[in-house]
Amino acid sequence: MASSTSIVSARLASARCPALRASGAKVTVISACYLQENTLAALPAAQHEGIYPNFFPSSDVAFPTVATRDIGQLAARCLLEPPTKSEVVDLQGPLYSVRQMAEALGRCLGKPLQVVDIPPAAHVGALTGAGLPAEVAATFAEMFAFLAAGRITARGDRTERGTTQIDDALGAALG
């Protein structure tokens, strides 16, 4: 393993960090799509109210997801087999809709969940009402708006595929 190879988050390696690019270090940036484990953010609402809040424009449109274990496996592979130059690796996985995520969480909890659509104007309020600090809620609302507008897309040097299924990811997280 080359000591000049490192793995950093996409946020750290963004255009706001020119020093990283100028350092001469070989850097692998893993840009993962929507995390399957994000489903667990709905756990309190699912457990106590039987609902799954939906912050996306449609609860029935499937989009790429990936499990954190897939990220770890790719990071290990990149460290053990470093690339010859810096690169951005997009990590995509199985397609799931919000409704399918709610169904998976419901299976783990042993009860059906009702998907409740949260309109964009109510995102920050719903998230702060769930206990998130206002700044974090605003960041999440911005992420949902960017996803809905198609502004978060795979643009790396190459794409890798995660294979973990959502039932496995949620089952492992919930024990």
C-alpha positions as CSV (number, residue, x, y, z in Angstrom):
1,M,0.0,0.0,0.0
2,A,1.5,3.3,-1.0
3,S,1.7,5.8,1.8
4,S,0.7,8.7,-0.4
5,T,-2.7,7.1,-1.2
6,S,-5.6,8.2,0.9
7,I,-9.3,8.0,0.9
8,V,-11.3,11.1,1.7
9,S,-15.0,12.1,1.7
10,A,-16.4,13.9,-1.3
11,R,-17.2,16.9,0.8
12,L,-13.5,17.3,1.9
13,A,-12.3,16.8,-1.7
14,S,-14.8,19.3,-3.2
15,A,-13.8,22.5,-5.0
16,R,-13.6,24.2,-1.7
17,C,-10.3,22.3,-1.0
18,P,-7.8,23.3,-3.6
19,A,-4.9,22.5,-1.2
20,L,-5.8,18.8,-1.4
21,R,-5.4,18.8,-5.2
22,A,-2.2,20.8,-5.0
23,S,-0.6,18.5,-2.4
24,G,0.5,16.0,-5.0
25,A,-1.0,13.1,-2.9
26,K,-2.8,10.3,-4.7
27,V,-6.4,10.6,-3.5
28,T,-9.4,8.4,-4.0
29,V,-12.7,10.1,-3.4
30,I,-15.6,7.8,-2.9
31,S,-18.8,9.5,-3.8
32,A,-21.6,7.3,-2.5
33,C,-25.2,7.7,-3.5
34,Y,-28.1,7.7,-1.0
35,L,-27.3,5.6,2.0
36,Q,-29.7,2.7,2.7
37,E,-29.1,3.4,6.4
38,N,-30.7,6.8,6.0
39,T,-34.0,4.8,6.2
40,L,-33.3,4.6,10.0
41,A,-33.8,8.3,10.4
42,A,-37.5,7.5,10.2
43,L,-37.2,4.9,13.1
44,P,-38.8,7.0,15.8
45,A,-41.8,8.0,13.6
46,A,-42.1,4.4,12.4
47,Q,-42.0,2.9,15.9
48,H,-44.3,5.4,17.6
49,E,-46.6,6.6,14.9
50,G,-46.5,3.9,12.2
51,I,-45.4,6.3,9.6
52,Y,-42.5,6.8,7.2
53,P,-41.9,10.5,6.3
54,N,-41.2,11.0,2.6
55,F,-39.1,14.1,1.6
56,F,-38.8,13.1,-2.0
57,P,-41.1,14.3,-4.8
58,S,-42.5,10.8,-5.3
59,S,-42.6,7.8,-3.0
60,D,-42.7,5.4,-6.0
61,V,-39.7,6.4,-8.1
62,A,-36.7,4.2,-7.4
63,F,-33.2,5.7,-7.2
64,P,-29.7,4.3,-6.4
65,T,-28.9,3.5,-2.8
66,V,-25.9,1.9,-1.2
67,A,-25.1,0.4,2.2
68,T,-22.3,1.7,4.4
69,R,-20.8,-1.8,4.3
70,D,-20.4,-1.4,0.6
71,I,-18.5,1.9,1.2
72,G,-16.2,0.2,3.6
73,Q,-15.5,-2.7,1.3
74,L,-14.7,-0.3,-1.6
75,A,-12.5,1.8,0.7
76,A,-10.5,-1.2,1.8
77,R,-10.1,-2.3,-1.8
78,C,-8.9,1.1,-2.9
79,L,-6.3,1.1,-0.1
80,L,-5.1,-2.4,-0.9
81,E,-5.0,-1.8,-4.6
82,P,-4.4,1.9,-5.0
83,P,-5.0,3.6,-8.4
84,T,-2.2,5.0,-10.4
85,K,-3.6,8.5,-10.1
86,S,-6.1,10.5,-8.1
87,E,-9.7,9.6,-8.9
88,V,-13.3,10.0,-7.9
89,V,-15.2,6.7,-7.7
90,D,-19.0,6.9,-7.8
91,L,-20.6,4.2,-5.7
92,Q,-24.1,3.1,-6.8
93,G,-26.2,0.2,-5.6
94,P,-29.6,-1.3,-5.8
95,L,-32.5,0.9,-6.8
96,Y,-35.2,1.5,-4.2
97,S,-38.2,3.8,-3.9
98,V,-39.2,5.5,-0.7
99,R,-42.1,3.2,-0.5
100,Q,-39.8,0.1,-0.8
101,M,-37.6,1.6,2.0
102,A,-40.7,2.1,4.2
103,E,-41.7,-1.5,3.5
104,A,-38.2,-2.8,4.4
105,L,-38.2,-0.9,7.7
106,G,-41.7,-2.1,8.4
107,R,-40.6,-5.7,7.9
108,C,-37.8,-5.2,10.4
109,L,-40.3,-3.7,12.9
110,G,-42.9,-6.3,12.2
111,K,-45.6,-3.8,11.2
112,P,-46.7,-2.0,8.1
113,L,-45.8,1.7,7.8
114,Q,-47.8,4.5,6.1
115,V,-45.8,6.7,3.8
116,V,-46.5,10.4,4.6
117,D,-45.4,12.9,2.0
118,I,-43.8,16.0,3.4
119,P,-44.0,19.0,1.0
120,P,-40.7,20.9,0.4
121,A,-41.9,24.0,2.2
122,A,-42.4,21.9,5.3
123,H,-39.0,20.0,5.2
124,V,-37.1,22.2,7.7
125,G,-40.0,22.4,10.1
126,A,-40.6,18.6,10.0
127,L,-36.9,17.9,10.5
128,T,-36.5,20.4,13.4
129,G,-39.7,19.0,14.9
130,A,-38.1,15.6,14.8
131,G,-35.2,17.0,16.9
132,L,-32.6,18.1,14.3
133,P,-30.8,21.4,14.9
134,A,-32.0,24.1,12.5
135,E,-28.7,24.2,10.6
136,V,-28.7,20.4,10.1
137,A,-32.4,20.5,9.1
138,A,-31.6,23.2,6.5
139,T,-28.7,21.1,5.1
140,F,-30.9,18.0,4.8
141,A,-33.7,20.1,3.2
142,E,-31.2,21.4,0.7
143,M,-30.0,17.8,-0.1
144,F,-33.6,16.7,-0.7
145,A,-34.1,19.7,-3.0
146,F,-30.9,19.0,-4.9
147,L,-31.8,15.3,-5.3
148,A,-35.3,16.2,-6.5
149,A,-33.9,18.7,-9.0
150,G,-31.4,16.1,-10.4
151,R,-28.5,18.2,-9.2
152,I,-26.7,15.3,-7.4
153,T,-25.5,13.0,-10.1
154,A,-22.7,10.5,-10.7
155,R,-19.8,12.3,-12.3
156,G,-16.8,10.4,-11.2
157,D,-13.9,8.9,-13.1
158,R,-15.5,5.5,-12.8
159,T,-18.5,3.8,-11.1
160,E,-18.5,0.8,-8.8
161,R,-21.5,-1.2,-7.7
162,G,-22.5,-2.0,-4.2
163,T,-24.5,-5.2,-3.8
164,T,-26.0,-5.1,-0.3
165,Q,-29.8,-5.3,-0.2
166,I,-31.7,-2.9,2.0
167,D,-33.2,-5.7,4.2
168,D,-29.6,-6.9,5.0
169,A,-28.4,-3.3,5.7
170,L,-31.4,-2.6,8.0
171,G,-31.3,-6.0,9.7
172,A,-27.6,-5.5,10.5
173,A,-28.1,-2.0,11.8
174,L,-31.1,-3.0,14.0
175,G,-29.5,-6.2,15.2
